[in-house]
């Protein structure tokens, strides 16, 4: 009787510990958030691009941000960074953590990009 009780307790303990065993998370990996735009009168819209670990690509245009002349380009850059920050905070709440940041200016007309690399924890 004691052996059966001990075996039953051991079996329940092992089943209980299995419930807390970490399961593999399919969404682990790296995510890239890219904020890009071109200041000046010949520009298109500013946009945020999210590249997910599974290969999905989401592009969010930011047409509400006005980028016409040089004076507006500074405020447009601030508004773009504000949109990036809102998106980063949203991703942080989904357990994504910032790994690195890179910023570049490319080509004639100065297309600026800020690239954020995030990791799922």
N, C-alpha and C positions, 0 to 999 in steps of 0.2 A: 504494500500500500504506500509506504514512504517513497519507494523508487518511482512509482507511477505519479505521485504528487510532485516529486522533484522533476521528473521528465516533463510533466504538464507545465510546471512553472518555467522551465527552461524553454519549452516550445513557445509559450506565450511571450516570454521576454524577447526571443529572437524575432517573432512576428511583429512585436511592438517596435523593435529597433529598425526593422525594415521600413516601416512607415516614415521614419525620419531620414532615411538614406537619401542623399541628394540625387535628384534625377537629372539626366543630361538636358541641357537647355539648347534648343535648336538655334536660338537667336544670338548665341555668343559669337563674338568676333569683333571686327572693327567696322565703324561707321564713319563716313566722311560727310561733313557739312561744308558747302562752298558758297560763300557770299560773293557775288560778282556784279560789276557794273562799269559803265563808261561815262564819265562826266562830260558835259558839253552839249552843244545844240544838235549834234549828229548822233546822239546816243539812242539806244533802245531802252527797254525797261531794266530796272535792277531786278535781280533774282536770287533766290536761295535754292540750291540744289542739294538734295540729300541722297547719298549713295549708301544703300543698306547692305549688310553682310551677304544677303542672299542674291544680290545682283540687281535688285529693284532700284529704279531711279525716279525720284520725285522732284519736279521743278515747280517752284512757287514764284510766280511773277509778282513784283511789288509795284504795280502801276500807280498807286497812290502817292509814291514818292516823286516829287517834281525835280528834274535835273536838266534845267534849260541853260542857264548862263553860269559863269564862274562863281558868282555869289551863291547861287543855289546848289552848286556842286559840293560845297563844304557841308551845308546842312543835309544834303542828300546822303553824303558819306556817313554822317552821324546817324541818320535815320536807318540806313542800311545796317550799321553796326548794332543799332537798337533792335532791329528785326532779328539779327543773328543771335543776340543775347536772349531774346524771348524764346527762340527755337532751342538754344542750348539749355536753358532752364527747363524747358519741356522735356528734352531728352534726359537731362539729369534726373528728373522725377521718374523716368522710366528705367533708372539704374545704369545709364550710360555715364562714363567718366572721361573727362578730357585728358588726352595723352599728349598732343602737341598742336601747335598753331604755326602756320606759315603764311606770310603775306607777300604778294608779288604785284608788280605793275608790268604789263606786257603790251608791246606794240604801239603803233602810231595812234594817238587818241587816248592812250593810257587806260587800258582796261585794267581795273584793279580787282584783285581776288584775295580773299582771306579764306584759308583752308583749315578747318578744324578736324582733327582725327580723334575719335572717341572709341572707347573700349567698353564692352559689356562686362559688368562685374557681378 
